[in-house]
Amino acid sequence: MAVHAASTEIEPAYLIAGTDEGKISAALARLRARAEKEGGAGALEVFTAPAGTSAGPDPDALLGAIPALSLTASRRYLLADGVERWSAKRAAPVCEALAELPHAVQSQARLVFVTHSIPTAMAGGSGPDGDAYVDQHRFVAESVAHGVRERTGVAHTFEIAYCSRSGPPAIPWLEPDVNDHLEGLAGDGVEAVVMVPIGFVSDHMEVMYDLDTEAAATAERLGLAYRRASTPGVHPAFVSVARELLVERAVVESGRTVGRATVGSSPPSWDVCQPDCCPNLREKRPALCESDQ
């Protein structure tokens, strides 16, 4: 169970993560005091990164310890310290692309996270509270950039850019266009760029043309060292996540409740679009899978 370090409630399984050392220290003190009061000495089991690594606590060991909580008469607590480092795995393709750049420019390379542009009005109406399209992409970019910093020790500057704009020029779409963005970076003196296609899960046409062909040609013309991070494709971690989401939905459809895994600050969204979610820009129409409730 994930609980924020600032929370006043402490659960038997308490995962702690963050960068505010003051809040973390206070939460640890409360946790140790409560564990000792309710379970005695040794009631708190701590999970940290293996010695000499920065990978975070062992998730398999933590998950294996949770069922045992119900097997003891006294109250026990589990503390997994440093789970934010788990995000470093997401950064592997970016780090591999950085390593392919000339060594002299690797540490100063700019990370450009790329996704499909959509009309700004559509972006503004996306999600339960609006703006979900941009917000979710921004969180992914922040999470991956954090993972890169954990793996390399370098805090690369990063931005989001968009590709594959279409439709009438008079209709505003999300910007900047990736090629325009490269022009701006070159004008600012940036020498190297790694493109990270977070809005695409495989190397299809919009990646291979928009990024590998068109953007790469723009970078070459501007004299920018350029690499593109790989997409998830059939990577086992990505396939595993897709499977977990399918199983989660199957459990819900069977009428049972299930814990919803999420990333970022947004709560789990609905399974079926609610009425008027993501409204059609031309006229009022129901979404394909919209609820009639």
C-alpha positions in Angstrom: 0.0 0.0 0.0 1.4 3.3 -1.0 1.1 6.2 1.5 2.5 9.7 1.2 5.3 10.6 3.6 3.2 13.6 4.9 0.2 11.4 5.7 -1.0 11.3 9.3 -2.2 7.7 8.9 0.2 4.8 8.9 -0.8 1.5 7.3 0.8 -2.0 8.1 2.5 -1.8 4.7 4.1 1.6 4.3 6.1 2.5 1.2 8.0 5.8 1.5 9.4 7.8 -1.3 10.2 11.4 -2.1 12.8 14.1 -2.0 11.7 16.1 1.1 14.2 14.7 3.7 12.5 16.5 6.6 9.1 14.9 5.9 10.7 11.5 5.3 12.6 11.6 8.6 9.4 12.6 10.4 7.5 9.8 8.8 10.2 7.3 9.7 10.2 8.4 13.3 6.4 8.0 13.5 6.6 4.6 11.9 9.3 3.3 14.2 7.5 4.6 17.3 4.2 3.0 16.3 5.8 -0.3 15.3 7.6 -0.6 18.6 4.4 0.4 20.6 2.2 -2.1 18.8 4.5 -4.9 17.9 7.5 -4.6 20.1 11.2 -4.7 19.0 11.6 -6.1 15.5 8.1 -5.3 14.4 9.4 -3.0 11.6 11.0 -4.8 8.6 13.0 -2.5 6.4 13.7 -3.0 2.7 16.4 -0.9 1.1 18.6 -1.1 -2.0 21.2 -3.8 -2.0 24.7 -2.6 -0.9 26.6 -0.9 -3.7 23.6 -0.3 -5.9 21.0 2.4 -6.5 18.2 0.2 -7.8 15.9 0.7 -4.9 14.5 -2.0 -2.6 13.9 -5.5 -4.0 10.2 -5.5 -5.1 10.0 -9.3 -5.1 11.2 -9.5 -1.5 8.8 -6.8 -0.5 5.8 -8.6 -2.2 6.8 -11.9 -0.6 6.8 -10.4 2.9 3.3 -8.9 2.6 1.3 -12.2 2.9 3.1 -13.0 6.1 1.6 -10.0 7.8 -1.6 -11.9 8.5 0.3 -14.9 9.9 1.6 -13.3 13.1 -0.3 -12.4 16.2 1.5 -9.1 16.7 1.3 -6.1 14.5 4.1 -5.8 11.9 5.2 -3.1 9.5 7.1 -3.1 6.3 9.2 -0.2 5.1 10.4 0.0 1.5 12.8 3.0 1.4 13.7 4.5 -2.0 10.9 3.1 -4.3 11.3 6.2 -6.5 14.4 4.5 -7.8 12.3 1.8 -9.4 11.6 4.4 -12.2 15.2 4.1 -13.3 14.3 1.0 -15.4 12.0 3.1 -17.6 15.1 5.2 -18.5 17.1 2.4 -20.0 16.3 3.1 -23.7 17.1 6.8 -23.1 20.4 6.0 -21.5 21.3 3.7 -24.3 20.6 6.5 -26.8 22.7 9.0 -24.8 25.6 6.5 -24.8 25.6 6.5 -28.6 26.2 10.2 -28.8 29.8 11.6 -29.1 31.2 11.5 -25.5 32.0 15.2 -25.5 28.2 16.2 -25.8 26.6 13.4 -23.8 26.2 15.2 -20.5 24.8 18.4 -22.2 22.3 16.6 -24.5 18.7 17.8 -24.4 16.0 15.2 -24.0 12.9 15.8 -26.2 9.9 13.7 -25.4 7.7 13.4 -28.4 4.0 12.5 -28.8 1.2 12.9 -31.3 -0.2 16.4 -31.5 -3.9 16.9 -31.3 -6.2 20.0 -31.4 -5.8 22.2 -28.4 -9.5 22.1 -27.7 -9.5 18.3 -27.7 -6.5 18.3 -25.3 -8.3 20.7 -23.0 -11.4 18.5 -22.8 -9.5 15.2 -22.3 -9.9 13.2 -19.1 -12.3 13.6 -16.2 -11.1 17.1 -15.3 -9.6 18.2 -18.6 -6.1 18.6 -19.8 -5.3 14.9 -19.1 -3.6 14.4 -22.4 -0.8 16.9 -21.7 -0.7 16.2 -18.0 -0.2 12.5 -18.4 2.6 13.0 -21.0 4.3 15.5 -18.8 4.3 13.1 -15.9 5.8 10.3 -18.0 8.5 12.8 -19.2 9.3 13.8 -15.6 9.4 10.2 -14.5 11.8 9.0 -17.2 14.0 12.1 -16.8 14.3 11.3 -13.1 15.2 7.7 -14.0 18.0 9.0 -16.3 19.3 11.2 -13.5 19.3 8.1 -11.2 21.3 6.0 -13.7 23.7 8.6 -15.0 24.0 11.2 -12.3 23.2 13.9 -14.9 20.1 16.1 -14.7 19.3 16.6 -18.4 17.1 19.4 -19.4 14.0 18.1 -21.1 10.9 19.3 -23.0 7.8 17.9 -24.7 7.4 18.4 -28.5 4.7 17.1 -30.9 4.6 15.5 -34.3 2.1 14.4 -36.9 0.0 17.5 -37.0 -2.8 17.4 -39.6 -6.1 19.1 -40.4 -6.9 22.8 -41.4 -4.1 25.2 -40.5 -6.7 27.5 -38.9 -7.4 25.0 -36.1 -4.7 25.3 -33.4 -3.0 22.1 -32.4 -0.5 21.4 -29.5 2.9 22.8 -30.1 5.8 23.0 -30.6 6.2 20.9 -33.6 9.3 18.7 -33.2 11.1 20.2 -36.2 10.4 23.8 -35.0 11.6 22.8 -31.6 14.9 21.5 -33.0 15.4 24.8 -34.8 14.9 26.6 -31.5 17.3 24.3 -29.6 20.0 24.9 -32.2 19.5 28.6 -32.0 20.0 28.4 -28.2 23.4 26.7 -28.7 22.3 23.1 -27.9 24.6 20.6 -29.6 23.0 17.2 -29.0 19.5 15.8 -28.7 17.9 12.5 -27.8 14.3 12.0 -29.0 12.1 10.0 -26.7 8.8 8.8 -28.4 6.6 8.5 -25.3 3.4 8.8 -27.2 4.1 5.7 -29.4 4.5 2.1 -28.3 6.2 0.7 -31.4 8.3 1.7 -34.4 5.5 2.4 -36.8 5.3 5.0 -39.6 4.9 8.1 -37.4 8.1 7.2 -35.6 10.1 6.0 -38.5 9.2 8.9 -40.8 8.5 11.8 -38.4 11.5 11.1 -36.1 13.9 8.8 -37.9 13.6 10.5 -41.3 12.2 14.1 -41.1 13.5 15.1 -37.6 16.8 13.4 -38.2 17.2 15.4 -41.4 16.4 18.6 -39.6 19.0 17.8 -36.9 21.6 17.0 -39.5 21.0 20.3 -41.3 21.3 22.2 -38.0 24.5 20.3 -37.0 22.9 18.7 -34.0 24.1 15.3 -32.8 20.9 13.2 -32.8 19.7 9.9 -31.5 16.3 8.4 -31.0 15.4 6.2 -27.9 13.7 2.9 -28.8 10.0 2.4 -28.3 8.7 -0.4 -25.9 7.7 -2.7 -28.7 7.5 -6.3 -27.3 9.8 -5.6 -24.3 8.8 -8.0 -21.5 8.2 -5.2 -19.0 5.7 -3.5 -21.4 4.0 -6.7 -22.2 3.7 -7.5 -18.5 2.0 -4.1 -17.9 -0.5 -4.7 -20.7 -1.3 -8.1 -19.3 -1.9 -6.7 -15.8 -4.3 -4.1 -17.2 -6.3 -6.8 -19.0 -6.5 -8.9 -15.9 -7.5 -5.9 -13.9 -10.3 -5.1 -16.3 -11.5 -8.8 -16.4 -11.7 -8.8 -12.6 -13.8 -5.6 -12.7 -16.1 -7.1 -15.3 -16.7 -10.1 -13.1 -18.1 -7.9 -10.4 -15.2 -8.0 -8.0 -13.1 -5.1 -6.7 -9.5 -4.8 -7.5 -6.7 -2.4 -6.4 -5.8 0.0 -9.3 -2.2 0.6 -10.0 -1.5 4.1 -11.2 1.4 6.4 -11.8 1.5 10.1 -11.2 -0.9 12.2 -9.0 -4.0 11.4 -10.9 -6.4 8.7 -9.5 -7.4 5.7 -11.6 -9.8 6.8 -14.4 -13.0 5.1 -15.3 -13.2 1.9 -17.4 -16.1 3.3 -19.6 -16.2 6.9 -20.8 -18.7 8.9 -18.8 -21.2 11.0 -20.7 -19.7 14.1 -22.3 -16.1 12.9 -21.6 -13.7 14.1 -24.4 -16.4 15.9 -26.3 -16.5 15.9 -30.1 -15.4 19.2 -31.4 -17.8 19.3 -34.4 -21.1 18.3 -32.7 -22.4 16.5 -29.7 -21.9 12.8 -30.2 -21.5 9.9 -27.7 -18.1 8.3 -27.5 -17.8 4.8 -29.0 -17.7 3.2 -25.5 -19.6 5.9 -23.6 -21.7 4.9 -20.6 -25.4 5.5 -20.8 -25.7 6.1 -17.1 
